[in-house]
């Protein structure tokens, strides 16, 4: 397939992005929606492990199997280069895509989170990270940033302007969101402990919609108990893509704060079992479609 119509220009290694932004806003950048989300999944699954560039045709082929049209694929690649994710290299009529150093690190961190995600916080010392922050009614963008990115960072919202998490190591991430929402100067961050009052289970239900997360786990278990496709690329991509989303929306609370019979534990086992089964064939297929252009 000819790639002479890519129209891509060379990009600086980091493009318009910075290493700090990739690292600190990794949950935002790793959003699972649309073609961009699928492209990130494929870059993480197939390009990152081998460290080898891939031709446009491989992405067109693989994303096409997932229902993405060729034009949308090429647009996603061009935008990825503009955002500093990828570095295009023209060889005659063909374009090969390399990961930028910053995006390589971003994907490495993403892989650690995806494959290390256990649907529960393994150890908890009983302390909470508490963020008090509000954005003015006129700051609609800031309000959206607080609501979406703090949730993606695992924070719950039990009361207006109050955000809590059991992951006390996420101070820097919270500060980054506050800066982007332009509310850092008016916000406060605390480390706190529960001393007395109502049951913590009430606070948890007020802060997070665990019923919704549980339904997502049930859907995951139903979809991936069997291969969702005979195509090795499609089934692995869909598996990892779905798991990325669960790792994004689940706050990963300590076991003592989770409902009994939490489906997350079963989903973790299923993900790792199916990934181990499906990954070798998917990798071979990716290498095959890349080799066609060599």
C-alpha positions as CSV (number, residue, x, y, z in Angstrom):
1,X,0.0,0.0,0.0
2,X,1.4,3.4,-1.0
3,X,2.0,5.8,1.8
4,X,3.2,8.7,-0.3
5,X,0.1,10.7,0.5
6,X,0.7,10.9,4.2
7,X,1.7,14.6,4.0
8,X,3.5,14.3,7.3
9,X,6.3,16.6,8.3
10,X,9.2,15.8,10.5
11,X,8.6,16.6,14.2
12,X,10.9,17.5,17.1
13,X,11.4,14.6,19.5
14,X,8.9,16.1,22.0
15,X,6.8,18.2,19.6
16,X,4.6,20.6,21.5
17,X,4.5,18.3,24.6
18,X,6.8,18.1,27.6
19,X,8.1,15.1,29.5
20,X,6.5,16.5,32.6
21,X,3.1,16.6,31.0
22,X,3.3,13.0,29.7
23,X,4.3,11.7,33.1
24,X,2.0,13.8,35.4
25,X,-1.1,13.8,33.3
26,X,-0.8,10.2,32.2
27,X,-4.4,9.3,33.0
28,X,-5.7,12.2,31.0
29,X,-3.4,11.5,28.1
30,X,-4.4,7.8,28.2
31,X,-8.1,8.4,27.7
32,X,-9.6,5.4,26.0
33,X,-12.1,7.2,23.8
34,X,-12.1,7.2,20.0
35,X,-9.3,6.5,17.5
36,X,-6.7,8.2,19.7
37,X,-7.4,5.8,22.5
38,X,-7.1,2.7,20.2
39,X,-3.9,4.1,18.8
40,X,-2.4,4.5,22.3
41,X,-3.4,0.9,23.0
42,X,-1.7,-0.4,19.9
43,X,1.4,1.7,20.4
44,X,1.7,0.3,24.0
45,X,1.0,-3.3,23.0
46,X,3.0,-3.6,19.8
47,X,5.5,-0.8,19.3
48,X,6.7,-0.1,22.8
49,X,7.8,-3.7,23.7
50,X,10.0,-4.2,20.6
51,X,11.2,-0.6,20.4
52,X,11.0,-0.8,16.6
53,X,9.3,1.7,14.3
54,X,6.2,0.7,12.4
55,X,4.9,1.7,9.0
56,X,1.7,3.6,8.3
57,X,0.3,0.5,6.6
58,X,0.5,-1.5,9.8
59,X,-1.6,1.0,11.7
60,X,-4.1,1.3,8.8
61,X,-4.4,-2.5,8.7
62,X,-4.6,-3.1,12.5
63,X,-6.9,-0.2,13.2
64,X,-9.0,-1.1,10.2
65,X,-9.7,-4.5,11.7
66,X,-11.1,-2.6,14.8
67,X,-13.5,-0.6,12.6
68,X,-11.4,2.5,12.0
69,X,-11.3,4.0,8.5
70,X,-8.0,4.7,6.8
71,X,-8.5,8.4,6.7
72,X,-9.2,8.5,10.5
73,X,-6.1,6.4,11.1
74,X,-3.8,8.7,9.1
75,X,-5.3,11.8,10.9
76,X,-4.6,10.2,14.3
77,X,-1.0,9.5,13.3
78,X,-0.5,13.0,12.1
79,X,-2.0,14.4,15.3
80,X,0.1,12.1,17.4
81,X,3.2,13.5,15.7
82,X,2.0,17.1,16.3
83,X,1.5,16.2,20.0
84,X,5.0,14.9,20.4
85,X,4.0,11.2,20.7
86,X,5.6,10.0,17.4
87,X,8.4,10.9,15.2
88,X,7.8,10.2,11.5
89,X,10.6,9.1,9.2
90,X,10.2,9.1,5.5
91,X,11.9,6.3,3.5
92,X,11.0,6.8,-0.2
93,X,7.3,6.5,-0.5
94,X,6.8,5.1,3.0
95,X,6.6,6.6,6.5
96,X,7.8,4.8,9.6
97,X,6.7,6.0,13.0
98,X,9.1,6.0,16.0
99,X,8.1,6.7,19.6
100,X,9.4,9.9,21.0
101,X,11.5,9.6,24.2
102,X,8.8,11.2,26.3
103,X,6.1,9.1,24.9
104,X,8.2,6.0,25.4
105,X,8.4,6.8,29.1
106,X,4.7,7.6,29.1
107,X,3.9,4.2,27.7
108,X,6.3,2.5,30.1
109,X,4.4,4.1,33.0
110,X,1.1,3.1,31.5
111,X,2.2,-0.5,31.1
112,X,3.3,-0.5,34.8
113,X,-0.2,0.7,35.8
114,X,-2.1,-1.6,33.5
115,X,-0.3,-4.8,34.3
116,X,0.2,-3.8,38.0
117,X,-3.4,-2.9,38.5
118,X,-5.0,-5.2,41.1
119,X,-8.5,-3.5,41.4
120,X,-7.7,-3.0,45.1
121,X,-5.1,-1.1,47.1
122,X,-2.8,-3.8,48.5
123,X,-1.6,-1.8,51.6
124,X,-3.2,1.1,53.4
125,X,-2.1,2.9,56.5
126,X,-5.5,4.4,57.2
127,X,-4.6,7.9,56.0
128,X,-6.5,9.9,53.4
129,X,-5.3,12.5,51.0
130,X,-7.8,15.4,51.0
131,X,-8.1,18.2,48.4
132,X,-10.3,21.2,49.0
133,X,-10.8,22.9,45.6
134,X,-13.5,24.7,43.7
135,X,-13.6,26.5,40.4
136,X,-15.7,29.5,39.9
137,X,-18.9,29.2,37.9
138,X,-17.3,31.4,35.2
139,X,-14.3,29.0,35.0
140,X,-16.2,26.2,33.2
141,X,-13.0,24.7,31.8
142,X,-11.5,24.5,35.3
143,X,-14.6,22.9,36.7
144,X,-14.4,20.2,34.0
145,X,-10.7,19.6,34.6
146,X,-11.2,19.2,38.3
147,X,-14.2,16.8,37.9
148,X,-12.6,14.6,35.2
149,X,-8.9,14.5,36.0
150,X,-9.2,14.2,39.8
151,X,-11.6,11.3,39.2
152,X,-9.1,9.7,36.8
153,X,-6.5,10.1,39.4
154,X,-8.6,8.0,41.8
155,X,-10.2,10.8,43.8
156,X,-13.8,10.7,45.0
157,X,-16.1,13.7,45.6
158,X,-18.2,13.1,48.8
159,X,-19.2,16.8,49.1
160,X,-19.0,19.9,46.9
161,X,-15.4,21.1,46.7
162,X,-14.0,18.1,48.7
163,X,-11.9,15.4,47.0
164,X,-10.5,12.3,48.8
165,X,-8.3,9.3,48.0
166,X,-6.6,6.6,50.0
167,X,-3.6,6.9,47.7
168,X,-1.6,9.4,49.7
169,X,1.3,9.3,47.1
170,X,-0.7,11.3,44.6
171,X,0.0,14.8,45.9
172,X,2.1,15.8,42.9
173,X,-0.6,14.6,40.5
174,X,-3.3,16.6,42.4
175,X,-1.1,19.7,42.3
176,X,-0.7,19.3,38.6
177,X,-4.5,19.1,38.1
178,X,-5.0,22.2,40.3
179,X,-2.5,24.1,38.3
180,X,-4.2,23.2,35.0
181,X,-7.6,24.1,36.4
182,X,-6.1,27.4,37.6
183,X,-7.3,27.0,41.2
184,X,-4.0,26.1,42.9
185,X,-3.8,29.4,44.8
186,X,-7.3,28.9,46.4
187,X,-7.0,25.2,47.1
188,X,-5.7,23.3,50.1
189,X,-4.3,19.7,50.3
190,X,-4.3,17.7,53.6
191,X,-3.2,14.3,54.9
192,X,-5.8,13.2,57.4
193,X,-7.0,10.2,59.5
194,X,-10.5,9.0,60.3
195,X,-11.1,9.4,64.1
196,X,-14.9,9.1,64.7
197,X,-18.3,9.5,63.2
198,X,-20.4,7.6,60.7
199,X,-19.3,4.4,59.0
200,X,-16.5,4.8,56.3
201,X,-18.7,2.8,54.0
202,X,-21.1,5.8,53.9
203,X,-18.3,8.1,52.9
204,X,-17.1,5.7,50.2
205,X,-20.6,5.5,48.7
206,X,-20.9,9.3,48.7
207,X,-17.5,9.7,47.0
208,X,-17.6,7.0,44.4
209,X,-20.2,5.2,42.3
210,X,-19.0,1.7,43.0
211,X,-22.2,0.2,41.6
212,X,-21.2,1.6,38.2
213,X,-17.6,0.3,38.5
214,X,-19.0,-3.1,39.5
215,X,-21.2,-3.2,36.4
216,X,-18.2,-2.5,34.2
217,X,-16.4,-5.4,35.8
218,X,-19.3,-7.7,35.2
219,X,-19.4,-6.6,31.5
220,X,-15.6,-7.2,31.2
221,X,-16.0,-10.7,32.6
222,X,-18.8,-11.5,30.3
223,X,-17.0,-10.2,27.2
224,X,-13.6,-11.7,27.7
225,X,-14.4,-15.1,29.2
226,X,-14.1,-16.3,25.6
227,X,-12.1,-14.8,22.7
228,X,-14.2,-11.8,21.4
229,X,-12.7,-12.3,17.9
230,X,-10.7,-14.9,15.9
231,X,-8.3,-12.1,14.8
232,X,-5.3,-12.2,17.2
233,X,-4.8,-8.4,16.9
234,X,-8.4,-7.6,17.5
235,X,-8.9,-9.8,20.5
236,X,-5.7,-8.6,22.3
237,X,-6.3,-4.9,21.5
238,X,-9.9,-5.1,22.7
239,X,-8.8,-6.9,25.9
240,X,-6.1,-4.3,26.8
241,X,-8.2,-1.4,25.7
242,X,-11.1,-2.5,28.0
243,X,-8.7,-3.1,30.9
244,X,-7.1,0.4,30.4
245,X,-10.5,1.9,30.9
246,X,-11.2,-0.1,34.1
247,X,-7.9,0.9,35.5
248,X,-8.9,4.5,34.8
249,X,-12.3,4.5,36.4
250,X,-11.7,2.2,39.4
251,X,-10.3,4.2,42.4
252,X,-8.6,0.9,43.6
253,X,-9.7,1.3,47.2
254,X,-8.3,-0.8,50.0
255,X,-10.0,-4.2,50.4
256,X,-11.6,-3.2,53.8
257,X,-13.5,-0.4,52.0
258,X,-14.8,-2.5,49.1
259,X,-18.1,-4.4,49.1
260,X,-18.1,-8.1,49.7
261,X,-17.7,-10.2,46.5
262,X,-16.1,-7.4,44.6
263,X,-15.8,-8.5,41.0
264,X,-12.5,-6.7,40.4
265,X,-10.5,-9.6,41.8
266,X,-12.0,-12.0,39.3
267,X,-11.5,-9.5,36.5
268,X,-7.8,-9.2,37.3
269,X,-7.2,-12.9,37.1
270,X,-9.1,-13.1,33.8
271,X,-7.2,-10.2,32.3
272,X,-3.8,-11.7,33.0
273,X,-4.8,-15.2,32.0
274,X,-6.2,-14.1,28.6
275,X,-3.4,-11.7,28.0
276,X,-0.9,-14.5,28.4
277,X,-2.8,-16.7,26.0
278,X,-3.5,-14.1,23.3
279,X,-0.3,-11.9,23.3
280,X,2.1,-14.2,21.4
281,X,-0.2,-14.6,18.4
282,X,-1.0,-10.9,18.3
283,X,2.7,-10.0,18.4
284,X,3.5,-12.4,15.6
285,X,0.7,-10.9,13.5
286,X,1.9,-7.4,14.1
287,X,5.4,-8.3,13.2
288,X,4.1,-9.9,10.0
289,X,2.2,-6.9,8.8
290,X,5.2,-4.6,9.6
291,X,7.6,-6.9,7.7
292,X,5.6,-6.6,4.5
293,X,7.0,-3.0,4.1
294,X,10.6,-4.0,4.7
